[in-house]
Amino acid sequence: MKKNFKKALAILLALCTVLTLLTACGGGSTAGDAAGGDASDGGGSSVPSGEVITWRLQSNYALDSLEGDMAKNLKESVERATNGRLQIELYEPGALCQASDIVTYLSQGAFDCAVIFGSTYAGVLPEADLGTGIPFAWESSSEIYDAMENYGLLEVIQEAYSELNIKYYWNAHEPNYNTLCNFYVDSIDDYAGKKIRALGVWGDYYAAIGAAPVNIPGTEVYQALQLGTIDGAHYGWSSLSDANNIREVAQYAILPSLCYCQMATVVNQSSLDALPDDLRETVDEVIRLCNIGVIGQDHVAGTEKSVRDAVQGDYVELVELPDDVVAELREIAITEIWEDLASKSERMARGIEIIKQQSRDYGRQVDY
């Protein structure tokens, strides 16, 4: 697997170099140029190889936000790598369907691809929680890579998405994922009864520590915090950016990060299969490597800048939980939340065991 990844990375780097040189010399091809190329048999594909194809992408995030940059980076990378043969139209949240219905509509082919937060769809696809990240699973981007590419977690998740006719690509890493709130926290008791916006497995986690989880879309978090409808949100700290402005309505940001979580790019498998053979291979590799590289690292850098700006601008106060409190939270997460996830199905049990074994190999306690 590592060998294949390195080979694919080398191909992509070479392609990017050529494209950069072409752009610098004014030689970048347009979609019209691509359409004018020689048409050939697509090897049974339903789209002729010389034809310009347009995909529609439904974003789970506002396109003018830091999270929205994921969709824009994906569009740019794919269109550039395919020399304009595949064009991607971007749609704001709710434009093609409600955010909560993206996986269902994508599965049915209502559009071609999407950028999502997996735990939103845990009710339809429990394995989506494994892809998003579960409490205390990962402490760095490299650990996500290791779990997905070397420990085999990606295969478990993809197996589930495949049953819905969807290809799954793990992507951006949210390095700070804990409570943004308007109440001070230095013990578990401080969460008692507090209304916390949390999705999927994270709602279960907050219920386990005594909070009252609330399931609302990310687009409603600002107003809910502003009006006091919720007391806090378990939300990626990229939301502290000046585009999202959550920093205006959240007083405290709780540390440490409970997990490096991640979003995902998902593609309708039929849309991918319909591409000409040569284009399909390129698109598949570019989406995969772009998600791991440009999309992921750009998001990490943007998130860390958002946190610095929010703190230095006196918008939020960072609150570091005591070590004994973190240890207690970790034990609750592993003995209750992880075990509950494992009980959902044989496949979920396999996924949780992969995460447990990785943690054991990293010298962390998971067997209580």
N, C-alpha and C positions, 0 to 999 in steps of 0.2 A: 504493500500500500504506500509506504514511504517512497519507494522507487518510482511508482506511477505518479505520485504527487510532484516529485522533483522534476520528472520529465515534463509534466504538464506545465509546471511553473516556468521551466526553461523556454518552452514554446511560447507561452504568453509574454514573457519578458522580451523575447526576440520580436514578436509581433508588435508589442508596444514601441520598441525601438524604431522599427521600420515606419510605423504610423507617425511617430513623433517627427522623424526626418521628413516624411512627406508633408506633414502639416507645416513644418518650418519653411519648406520650399514652396508652399502654396499648392502642393500636389494632392491634397486630401480629396477623395472622390465624394460626390454627392449621391443621394439616393437615386437620382436620375441616371448617373453614370453607372451605378450598379445594375440598374434595370436594363441598361443597354448592353450588358455583357452577354457572352455566348450562353444561350440556354442549352441545357443538356438534360438527359434523363435523370430524374431524381432518385433512381433506384427504388421505385415503388412509392415514393413520397407523393402526397397529394398536391404539393406546391412545386411548380417548375423551378429549376435551380437558378435561373436568371431573374426571377421576378422579385420585386420589392415587396416585403411582407410587413404588415403592421400588427403589432400586439397592443393590447390594452392592459395597463397595470393599475390596479386599485391599491392606493396607499392606505395603510391604517393610521397614518400620521399626516398632519397638515404639511403641505409641500414647502411652506415658508419657514418650517421649524428645523431644528438640528436633526431630529429624527427623520424629517422629510427629505433631508439630503441623501438618505440611503437610496430612495427611489431615483433621485436625480443622478447620483453617481452610477447607479446600475444602468440607467438609460444611456448615459454618455459612454460608458465602457462597452456596452453591447453594440451600439450603433457604430462606434469607432472600430471595434474589432471585426465587425462584419462588413466594413466598408460601405455602410449605409443600406445593406440588403435587408436588415431587420430594423425597423423603426418601432419605437415604443412610445405610446401615448400615455401620459400620466393623468390620473384622476384623483381629486381630493377625496377625503373620507366621506362616505355617504353618496358619492356621485353615481356609482353603479349599483351599490347595495349598502345596507347598514354594515358598520364595521363588525358587528357581532355575527354577521352572516357570510363573511368573506369566504371562509373555507367551503361552506355549502354551495355557494354560487360558483366558485372556482372549480369545484369538483364537477359541476354540471356543464362547464364550458361557457358560462355567461361572459367571462373575460379570460385572459390568457395567463396573467401572473399577478402577484401581489406581494407587498412587504407587510409582514404581520408581527404581532406579539402573540406567540403561540398559546399561552395560558388562557387567552380569551376564548379559545375553542376546546378547552379541556373536557367540556361536557360532551362534545361530539367525538373528540380524539384525545383520550387520556394521556397518550404518549407525548402530546404537545407540551405537557409540563416538563417532561424530561429534557426536551430541547430548549425550553426557556431557561431552565435552571431551577433547582430546588434549594430550599434553605440550607446553607452551609456546605454546598457541594464543591464550589470552585472559588479560588482566591486570586486567580489571574487569568488573562487571556490565553496564556500558554497551557493552562490546565484544561480549558475548554477544548483547545486544539487536540491535546493529548487524549482526552476522553472520546472525542468524535473520531479522530483519524487513526488512533493507535489502539484504543481499548475496545472499539467496535460499537460504541453507542449510536453512531450515525446509522449503522445498518438496522438497529432496532427501531429507531424513529422512522427511517425511510420505509421500512416494512409496513408500518401503520399508515403512513400517508399514501403509500401505493394503493392501498385498498380503496382510497377515495379518488384514484386517478390523478394523484398530485405528486410532483417531484419536489423534494425538500432540500433546501440549501441553508445551512446554518450561517449566520452572519454577525452583525455588529455586536460588540461586547459592551455592555453597560457596566462600567467598573464600580459605580457607587449605587447600590440598590438596597435602600433601607427607608425608614419612615421620614417623610417630610411632614412636619406637624406644627400645631400651635399650642402644644403642651410640653412641659419639660419632662425628660425621662432619665431616671438613673436606677430604675428597678423594674421588674416585670409587673409589679402591682400598679405602676403608673399607666399601664395599658388598659386596666380594668374598665370595661364599659365604653371605651373610646371608639368612636365610629371611624374606621379606617378603610379607605378605598383600597381594595386588594382583589386581584383576579386569580382564578384557578387555585392551584396549590397554595398560593400565598394567602388567599382568604381562609383556607383551612389552618394555616400557620397562625394567623392572628386570632382566630377563634380559640385555638389551643392555648394561647397565652392570655386569654381573657378579654380580648377586644371584640368589637362588633363589626365584622367585615361588611363592606358595602360595595356592590358591583355597579360601577358607573363607567361610561366611556372616558377615555383620557381627555377628550375635548370638553368634558364637563367638570373636570377637577378644579380648574381655576375658580369658577363661579361657586362651586360647592364649598371650597375652602374660604372664599371671600364671605359667603353668607353664613358660614358656620353649620352648614348641612352635614359636613363631615369634619372631624377633628384633625385628620391627617390623611396622607396617602402613601401607600407603598408604591413608590414611583421612581423610575430611573432619574438620576440627578442631571441628566441632559435637559430635563424640564426646567432647570434653573437658568437656562440661557435667556438672553434678552428677547428672543423670539417667542418663547413660551410664557415667560414672566411669572412662573409659579413662585419665584423668589419674592414677588410682591405680596403674596398671601400666605406664605409659610414662614414661621419664625425660627424653627429649629430643624436641623438636619442631623439625624442620628447615625453615629458610627459604632462599630465597623460596618462595612458593606456585608450584608448577609449572604451574598453570592454574586459573582460575576454572572450576570444574566445575559441573554442574547435574544435578538429578534431573528427573523428569518425571511428569506425570499422563497416563495412557493410558486410553482409553475404547473399549469394544467398539462398532464402528460400527453394528452392527445394533440395539444398545440405544439409541443416539442417534437412529437413523432411525425407531425405533418411537414416539418421542415425538410428540405433536401438534405441528403446524407452529410455532405460536406459542411453545410451551414449548421446542422443540428449538433455536430461534434464541436464546432467552434463555440456555439452559443452555450452549450452545456459546460464546457471548460471555462469560458469567460465568466459566466454567472458564478460558478463555484469558486474560482480563484479571486474574482472581484469581491465576493462576499467575505472571504477569509482575509483579503488584503486591504484594498482601498476602502471599502465600506466599513469594515470592522475597525481598522486603525484610525480612520478619519473620525469615526464616531467617538472612539476612546479619547482622542486628542481634544475634540470639541467639548466632550463632557467635562474633562478635567479643567479646561479653560472656563467653562460655565461655573464650576464650583469655585474656582479662584475668584472670578469676578463677583460672584454672589457674596462671598465672605469678605473680600476686600472692600466691596461697596456697602458693607454693613446691612445687607439685606437679611442674611440668615446667620444663625450661630451654630457652629458645629458642636455636637455633644457626644463625647466618647463614653460608651458604656463601660462600667467596671468589668474586669476580667471574670469575676465570679458570676456576674449576670450573663455575660456572653456564654460561659460554659453551661449555665443552666438552660439558656435558650437553645444551645446546640443539642443538648441531651433531649429536650422536648421535641425538637425538630426530627431528630433521627429515630427516636423510639416511638414517636406517634405518627408524624407526617410521612416519613420515609416508609415505615411499615404499612401504613394505610395505602400508600401508592402501590407498594409491592403486591398487596392483596387483591388489586383490581383485576389482574389477569396474569397468565404465564409470561406474556411478553413484557408487561410492566415489571414483573419480578426479575426478569433477566436484565432490564435496564437499571433497576435499583442495585442489583448485585454488581454490575459493572461500575457504578458510581462508588459503591462501598469498597470494592477492591482497589480502585484508584486511590481512595482516601487512605486505605490501609497502607498501600505502597508509599504514600506520601507521609506516613508516620502519624496519621490522625486517628483518633479514637472513633469507632463506629459501632463497636460491639459492646453494648452496655449490659 
